[in-house]
């Protein structure tokens, strides 16, 4: 028992030491110590902040923000921050108390709340709550970029012009990306323009880009799929002869595989069309580990699996061309 306690204490101390080291390094370099939650926010904080910031993201590849609980090391990291950006709209629901506490002394920005209330989708199971997955409408994610720019400019007004320029340049890429996604999805035959995923993260995507979205689980992965949910979705797939379904990098794939097996029992063969990034991006250092690269990966996966064709990539997104088949 003493050995187990010692190991736990050592792990906590190592976590705290690592976080303190990152904060001290940022301070020594004269940089702003930025702490973020999900990778999509981490990415744009680095883009907008440039060499003025040191960014620590709490949630890496494959991490589900709906279920994430702040560990002792995370609380220390947040406490050492100069500024904090998180999704809000109950995305990181189990961290709400932590954000409330640290916001009393550290500038803390829920970037999702930049989306106007009348444009937010609500959770079908809990209508009083908004759907937090706003990054799947690229035009909304441009608003999140603006929130990060505002936060950094308020904290560091001497460099506000730099933040504004980087944000503006990035938002120009997002406008191009937004139009590109629309064009790609429209190449899918209309009768096959249906995407089925593990949990209900893509409704903003569906509304913005004109594709029907169906899911086994609700907006939060806390709600598990039931036998009835599997049976209902199986009937839809068989009746409409949907060619493909999709798994997600941050959600166990067993529920989608259960639907696939049930569909086969009914005489229709639906394939797994590929893995989508929903609540978490890809590995650091890969194109899927960037927001734009993640969106391009998803669109490529969805479009090709459902019978569409990827259009040529626009010039100002050419750095991401290795993600797009045939370009």
PyMOL commands that set and color helices and strands:
alter all, ss='L'
color gray80, all
select helices_A, chain A and resi 2-28+39-52+72-79+93-102+111-114+117-119+134-136+138-155+157-185+190-192+203-209+227-240+254-265+287-289+291-305+315-323
alter helices_A, ss='H'
color red, helices_A
select strands_A, chain A and resi 32-36+53-57+83-86+107-110+122-123+126-130+194-199+212-217+244-248+271-276
alter strands_A, ss='S'
color yellow, strands_A
deselect
rebuild
show_as cartoon
